[in-house]
Amino acid sequence: MAGTTVSRTAHFALHRLALQPAPSPVEGADVLFAVDDVWVGVLLPKRWARRAVTRNAIRRQIYAVCGDQAASLPRAAHVVRLRSGFDRKQFISATSVQLKQAVRGELEQLVRRALA
């Protein structure tokens, strides 16, 4: 979360932190990002997605969209953060097709904005 916010949508924010070249590892020291690659993390607070099934469904969508776009994302550490909840009156079931489509569409928009 120390990185900058590179993209926002109504429900999500994408944060990015450029990876620093790893110094030569000292014996016994751990390097946080030993591989220069695209790293994706997810932050889904219970405040915005109360049920675990909802958080897990959103998490799967995030990893799927970021996995599809990994080749176009810059080599950095990315964190996708849920910043507001989806209306439970509109999306009654956490595994509904409507919720999955809404989440996926918004995540694709989030990634497109970050690449622009």
PALO-996538 format. One record per residue (C-alpha): x, y, z; residue in one letter. Coordinates in steps of 0.5 Angstrom, whole numbers, padded with zeros to 4 digits, always signed. Layout:
BEGIN
XYZa
...
This chain:
BEGIN
+0000+0000+0000m
+0006+0004+0000a
+0006+0005-0007g
+0001+0010-0011t
-0006+0009-0013t
-0006+0008-0021v
-0013+0007-0022s
-0020+0007-0019r
-0027+0005-0020t
-0033+0005-0016a
-0031-0001-0012h
-0024-0002-0013f
-0017+0001-0013a
-0011-0001-0016l
-0004+0001-0012h
+0003+0000-0015r
+0010+0000-0012l
+0016-0001-0017a
+0020-0007-0015l
+0027-0005-0013q
+0033-0009-0015p
+0035-0014-0010a
+0041-0013-0007p
+0046-0019-0007s
+0043-0024-0001p
+0046-0024+0005v
+0046-0031+0008e
+0040-0032+0013g
+0037-0025+0010a
+0030-0026+0006d
+0029-0022+0000v
+0021-0020+0000l
+0021-0020-0008f
+0027-0024-0010a
+0024-0025-0017v
+0023-0019-0022d
+0016-0021-0024d
+0008-0018-0024v
+0006-0019-0016w
-0001-0019-0015v
-0004-0018-0008g
-0012-0017-0006v
-0015-0013+0000l
-0022-0015+0002l
-0024-0012+0008p
-0030-0015+0012k
-0033-0008+0012r
-0034-0008+0005w
-0036-0016+0004a
-0038-0019+0010r
-0039-0026+0008r
-0033-0030+0007a
-0037-0033+0000v
-0037-0026-0003t
-0030-0024-0001r
-0028-0031-0004n
-0032-0030-0010a
-0029-0023-0011i
-0022-0025-0010r
-0022-0031-0015r
-0025-0026-0020q
-0019-0021-0018i
-0014-0026-0019y
-0017-0029-0026a
-0017-0022-0029v
-0010-0020-0027c
-0008-0027-0029g
-0011-0025-0036d
-0007-0019-0036q
-0001-0020-0033a
+0003-0020-0040a
+0001-0013-0040s
+0002-0010-0033l
+0009-0007-0031p
+0013-0011-0027r
+0011-0009-0020a
+0008-0011-0014a
+0000-0009-0015h
-0005-0009-0009v
-0013-0009-0011v
-0017-0006-0006r
-0024-0007-0005l
-0026+0001-0003r
-0034+0000-0002s
-0039-0005-0002g
-0043-0008-0007f
-0051-0007-0006d
-0054-0013-0002r
-0061-0011-0005k
-0058-0011-0012q
-0054-0017-0011f
-0057-0022-0006i
-0053-0028-0008s
-0045-0028-0007a
-0045-0033-0013t
-0050-0030-0017s
-0048-0029-0025v
-0050-0022-0024q
-0045-0020-0019l
-0039-0024-0022k
-0041-0020-0029q
-0041-0014-0025a
-0034-0015-0021v
-0031-0018-0027r
-0033-0012-0032g
-0031-0007-0026e
-0024-0010-0025l
-0023-0010-0033e
-0024-0003-0033q
-0019-0002-0027l
-0014-0006-0031v
-0015-0002-0037r
-0015+0005-0034r
-0008+0003-0030a
-0005+0001-0037l
-0007+0008-0040a
